[in-house]
Amino acid sequence: MPRHNGLHRVTALCTLRVTIITDDMLTNSITVRLENMSQERFLSPLLSLFMDGVAAVLSTSRDGVFVFNVQNDTDVHGAILNVTFSALLPSATGAVTLGGGAVGLGGGSGGGGGGGGGVGRFFPSEDLQERIYLNRTMLQRITSQQVLPFDDNICLREPCENYMKCISVLRFDSSPPFIASDTMLFRPIHPINGLRCRCPAGFTGDYCETEVDLCYSGPCRNNGRCRSREGGYTCECQEDFTGEHCEVNARSGRCVPGVCKNGGTCVDLLVGGFMCQCPAGEFEKPYCEMTTRSFPGQSFITFRGLRQRFHFTVSFMFATRDRNALLLYNGRFNEKHDFIALEIIEEQVRLTFSAGETKTIVAPFVLGGVSDGQWHSVQLHYYNKKMGKVIVYEQQ
């Protein structure tokens, strides 16, 4: 609206953005913690950078990132800002629907919290949290903000019975007053933390007390071997067969989406079957998989965390001359409480794990040690929070 005093004329532009916050968005949201940050400084001008950074980490559209709460953390010392958001999966961006609560934003053209609740699937909160955690360095570089490890949530004490899984969820509580910065008015939604107990895949019973062997139906085809695991199964295929259920025949079948890994190109052969043309690098035939990596000291490789809670088996091979090294670590996002670690301590493999208040150590002895530069195979078996077994043998 223009204003003037008879001599000078001043014009200001206000952009109003309304984001519809649905129950689905609340359920699939996470809260990140930013160090040395205030509400006002975050809103002007860092909100836009934050959304760009989250979109880059998730490989999704900026319009698919919905920030709906910005709140100072009053339970800690120092200026810690809690920012709550959800994000659409890349294939779900672009559509808009209405329904639920609303967040209002007003200000210059650089602001914004998304255009509206999206039709389609959101990143599940567990996946969203994991992706942000693994890419914190990238997020910090883009946003110029210090992202802290996640706080433990309401499920820390494992309140659910039997095999039920505790899911931390946010519920609508209230819409507090506007937050004002130099260029923006932001109306947040203050959610409250709650939990939900659900029976995950692979378990059944009135009280989720029975584990199901998901190999019972024989899902693996073409003589593939089915290995049951917590919450699912894995098919080990015969030579020339691949796919989730060993359903793809590389000798007589044709190319199917995703059969060639790591950017490989699938080529149908005139005589039948197909082959994968792999990009340059350490990719292995026939499907361009990467099974071997080497890296210098003080570096590491990150993968998605282990989701199994009651039992799992991990097998791999390693070769090193280091007397002390970390082979595998899986823990909580704040590096506290439950964890499992497989290490080399003075040339010997050692397993340490904690699933509660006590810590358990398993230390097999290998004659001559494992720091000889030769390939060694290790199998780690974990069962029901109480038992861990490590088998180490030299690869022939």
Order of alpha helices (4+ residues) and beta strands (2+ residues): beta-beta-beta-alpha-beta-alpha-beta-beta-beta-alpha-alpha-beta-beta-beta-beta-beta-beta-beta-beta-beta-beta-beta-beta-beta-beta-beta-beta-beta-beta-beta-beta
